Amino acid sequence: MLKRLKARAARHHRSLQGELMAILEAVVHEETLLDPATVMSEIRRLGLRTAAESAAMIREDRDAR
């Protein structure tokens, strides 16, 4: 993996640290805008009906870590 990262940095004429920063900046600036239909589809897929159910799922996921 390091070898590939160094090669990528060389292709972009950057240091390894510069390439890592560029990757992080690209990820942070990426915006994923969800349309209402996508959100509703995901809610249905998860089978959520109330806010309490979604809170319970989040709590369960958090506690499993």
C-alpha positions in Angstrom: 0.0 0.0 0.0 2.8 2.4 0.8 4.4 1.6 -2.5 1.2 2.6 -4.3 0.8 5.7 -2.3 4.4 6.8 -3.0 3.8 6.1 -6.8 0.6 8.2 -6.7 2.5 11.1 -4.9 5.2 10.9 -7.6 2.6 11.0 -10.4 1.1 14.2 -8.8 4.5 15.7 -8.2 3.9 15.8 -4.4 5.7 14.5 -1.3 4.1 11.6 0.5 2.8 14.0 3.1 1.4 16.3 0.4 -0.4 13.5 -1.3 -1.9 12.3 2.0 -3.1 15.9 2.7 -4.6 16.1 -0.8 -6.5 12.8 -0.3 -7.8 14.0 3.0 -8.9 17.4 1.6 -10.7 15.7 -1.3 -12.6 13.4 1.1 -13.6 16.2 3.5 -14.8 18.5 0.7 -16.8 15.8 -1.0 -20.5 16.5 -0.5 -23.0 13.8 -0.9 -26.4 15.4 -1.3 -29.3 13.0 -0.8 -32.6 13.7 -2.4 -35.8 13.0 -0.4 -36.6 9.9 -2.4 -33.2 8.3 -1.5 -33.7 9.2 2.2 -37.2 7.7 2.2 -35.9 4.5 0.4 -33.2 4.1 3.1 -35.7 4.6 5.9 -38.0 2.0 4.4 -35.1 -0.4 3.9 -34.2 -0.1 7.6 -37.8 -0.6 8.6 -37.9 2.6 10.7 -41.2 4.0 11.8 -40.5 6.3 14.7 -37.7 8.5 16.0 -37.4 6.2 19.0 -36.7 3.2 16.8 -33.9 5.1 15.0 -32.4 6.2 18.3 -32.5 2.6 19.5 -30.6 1.5 16.4 -27.9 4.2 16.9 -27.6 3.3 20.6 -27.3 -0.4 19.7 -24.6 0.3 17.1 -22.7 2.6 19.5 -22.8 0.0 22.3 -21.6 -2.7 20.1 -18.2 -0.9 19.6 
